[in-house]
Amino acid sequence: MLENYLEFSEEVLEARKANKPVVALESTIISHGMPYPQNIVTAKEVEEIIRQNGAVPATIAIINGKIKIGISEDELEFLAQSKDIEKASRRDLPYLIAQGKNGATTVAATMICAELAGIEVFVTGGIGGVHREAETTMDISADLQELAQTNVAVVCAGAKSILDIGLTLEYLETHGVPVVGYETDKLPAFYTRTSPFDVNHRVDAPKDAASLIRTKWELGLNGGVVIANPIPEGDALEESFITNVIETALQEAKDNQIAGKLVTPFLLSKVKELTEGTSLTANIALVKHNAEVGAKIAVGLQK
């Protein structure tokens, strides 16, 4: 039975009883995406932003084989500091749960757990996608397949700029996933507000995003929606600068034969090093901005 696998925090249980909107948050950003103590500080601030905007945060993780929908302060500290946290995607969930292990959920796994818990909106930094040179490596993030089949709206700052953004959009189009710009016609590229690519549709208010999402699912069109919300202008990095940094990081990953699920953490760490920390500052800013927009959309969906 499903209830044997899910554990809700008190705050989330109260929200469900009171019919308040809940926003899912991933945990990979805590355990694999940011260094300590910025990871725990950011996680707490993001949760608070969601509360301030009328919704309830539910950070999702696998702890001792249970899917936690909302985590305690001690559990957050554990995720932020422990080296014994596996990166959990769709393929890893059955193993980690059956073995009673600990896992930090990726975009794909967080979407699955959110849908199991009846949560419709998920806030993250950026989605995974088609990696560069995927035509030979076949390295395509499971996030994209999850967006194709799982009914959760994902508020993000576009696709991570370490990816092949054009091919990522092609993949999403093939699977009928709408990529919706929030106050933008261009797809943001994580650290930058724009990329050379257009979004499919644009909305300029949370209620319009909520209406599009609700209409999609009421029509029986399964799968997620990408709400692409650009990083705030004052926190964005200069496009040519970050492009050069990413090219350097990608070459180093190739030289060191880093592949699979190790690629993204390596690249983000290397980008942070090469940008002397400005990429981490940008990352924190965009996640907070996504939390604000995501909470407002969740409130709109609840109405």
Long-range contacts (C-beta under 8 A, 24 or more apart in sequence): 2-116, 5-66, 5-67, 5-97, 5-116, 6-66, 6-67, 6-69, 6-113, 6-116, 6-117, 7-66, 7-67, 7-68, 7-69, 8-58, 8-69, 8-70, 8-117, 9-58, 9-68, 9-69, 9-70, 9-71, 9-72, 10-70, 11-56, 11-57, 11-70, 12-56, 12-58, 12-69, 12-70, 12-117, 14-56, 15-56, 16-118, 19-302, 20-55, 20-56, 20-302, 21-54, 21-55, 21-56, 21-121, 21-295, 21-298, 21-299, 21-301, 21-302, 22-55, 22-56, 22-57, 22-58, 22-117, 22-119, 22-121, 22-298, 23-50, 23-55, 23-56, 23-57, 23-58, 23-119, 23-121, 23-122, 23-123, 23-291, 23-294, 23-295, 23-298, 24-58, 24-60, 24-69, 24-110, 24-111, 24-113, 24-114, 24-117, 24-119, 24-121, 24-122, 24-123, 24-152, 25-50, 25-57, 25-58, 25-59, 25-60, 25-110, 25-122, 25-123, 25-124, 25-291, 26-59, 26-60, 26-104, 26-105, 26-106, 26-107, 26-109, 26-110, 26-122, 26-124, 27-59, 27-60, 27-61, 27-71, 27-79, 27-104, 27-105, 27-110, 28-87, 28-88, 28-104, 28-105, 28-106, 28-107, 29-124, 29-125, 29-287, 30-59, 30-76, 30-79, 30-80, 30-104, 31-79, 31-80, 31-82, 31-85, 31-87, 31-104, 32-85, 32-87, 32-104, 32-265, 33-125, 33-265, 33-268, 33-283, 34-280, 34-283, 34-284, 35-272, 35-280, 36-80, 36-81, 37-80, 38-280, 38-284, 39-80, 40-76, 40-77, 40-80, 42-284, 42-287, 42-288, 43-76, 43-80, 44-76, 45-288, 46-123, 46-287, 46-288, 46-291, 49-288, 49-291, 49-292, 49-295, 50-123, 50-291, 50-294, 50-295, 52-295, 53-291, 53-292, 53-295, 53-296, 53-299, 54-295, 54-296, 54-298, 54-299, 55-121, 55-294, 55-295, 55-298, 55-299, 57-291, 58-114, 58-117, 58-119, 60-105, 60-109, 60-110, 60-113, 60-114, 60-117, 61-102, 61-103, 61-104, 61-105, 62-88, 62-93, 62-96, 62-97, 62-101, 62-102, 62-103, 62-104, 62-105, 63-102, 64-100, 64-101, 64-102, 65-96, 65-97, 65-98, 65-99, 65-100, 65-101, 66-97, 67-93, 67-97, 67-113, 67-116, 67-117, 69-113, 69-117, 69-119, 78-102, 79-104, 87-261, 87-265, 89-142, 89-261, 90-142, 90-145, 90-146, 91-142, 106-142, 106-143, 107-141, 107-143, 107-146, 107-154, 108-141, 108-142, 108-143, 108-145, 108-146, 111-143, 111-146, 111-147, 111-150, 111-152, 111-154, 111-224, 112-146, 112-150, 114-152, 115-150, 115-151, 115-152, 119-152, 120-151, 120-152, 120-153, 120-213, 120-298, 120-301, 121-152, 121-153, 121-155, 121-294, 121-295, 121-297, 121-298, 121-301, 122-152, 122-153, 122-154, 122-155, 122-294, 123-155, 123-156, 123-287, 123-290, 123-291, 123-294, 123-295, 124-154, 124-155, 124-156, 124-287, 124-290, 125-156, 125-157, 125-160, 125-190, 125-283, 125-286, 125-287, 125-290, 126-156, 126-157, 126-158, 126-159, 126-160, 126-161, 126-190, 126-286, 127-154, 127-156, 127-158, 127-159, 127-160, 127-168, 127-226, 128-159, 128-160, 128-163, 128-264, 129-159, 129-160, 129-163, 129-164, 129-165, 129-167, 129-168, 129-171, 130-163, 130-164, 130-167, 130-168, 130-170, 130-171, 131-162, 131-163, 131-164, 131-263, 132-162, 132-163, 132-164, 132-250, 133-164, 134-164, 134-167, 137-259, 139-259, 139-260, 139-263, 140-171, 144-168, 144-171, 144-172, 144-175, 144-177, 145-175, 146-224, 147-172, 147-175, 147-177, 147-223, 147-224, 147-226, 148-172, 148-175, 148-176, 148-177, 148-223, 148-224, 149-222, 149-223, 150-222, 150-223, 150-224, 151-217, 151-222, 151-223, 151-224, 152-224, 153-209, 153-213, 153-224, 153-225, 153-227, 153-297, 153-301, 154-224, 154-225, 154-226, 154-227, 155-182, 155-227, 155-229, 155-290, 155-293, 155-294, 155-297, 156-226, 156-227, 156-228, 156-229, 156-290, 157-188, 157-190, 157-228, 157-229, 157-230, 157-231, 157-286, 157-287, 157-289, 157-290, 158-187, 158-188, 158-189, 158-190, 158-195, 158-228, 158-230, 159-187, 159-189, 159-190, 160-189, 160-190, 160-264, 161-189, 161-190, 161-191, 161-192, 161-195, 161-242, 161-243, 161-246, 162-246, 162-249, 162-250, 162-264, 162-267, 162-268, 162-271, 165-189, 165-195, 165-196, 165-197, 166-196, 166-197, 169-197, 172-226, 173-200, 175-223, 176-221, 176-223, 177-223, 177-224, 177-225, 177-226, 178-212, 178-216, 178-225, 178-226, 179-226, 179-228, 180-209, 180-212, 180-225, 180-226, 180-227, 180-228, 181-228, 182-209, 182-227, 182-228, 182-229, 182-230, 182-293, 183-229, 183-230, 184-228, 184-229, 184-230, 187-228, 188-228, 188-229, 188-230, 188-231, 190-231, 190-283, 190-286, 191-231, 191-236, 191-237, 191-242, 191-279, 191-282, 191-283, 191-286, 192-231, 192-236, 192-237, 192-238, 192-239, 192-242, 193-230, 193-231, 193-233, 193-236, 194-230, 194-239, 199-228, 203-227, 206-293, 206-296, 206-297, 206-299, 206-300, 207-300, 207-303, 209-297, 209-300, 210-297, 210-300, 210-301, 210-303, 211-300, 213-297, 213-301, 214-301, 227-293, 227-294, 227-297, 229-286, 229-289, 229-290, 229-293, 231-282, 231-285, 231-286, 231-289, 232-285, 232-286, 232-289, 235-281, 235-282, 235-285, 235-286, 236-282, 237-275, 237-278, 237-279, 237-282, 241-275, 242-271, 242-275, 242-279, 245-271, 245-274, 245-275, 245-279, 246-271, 248-274, 249-274
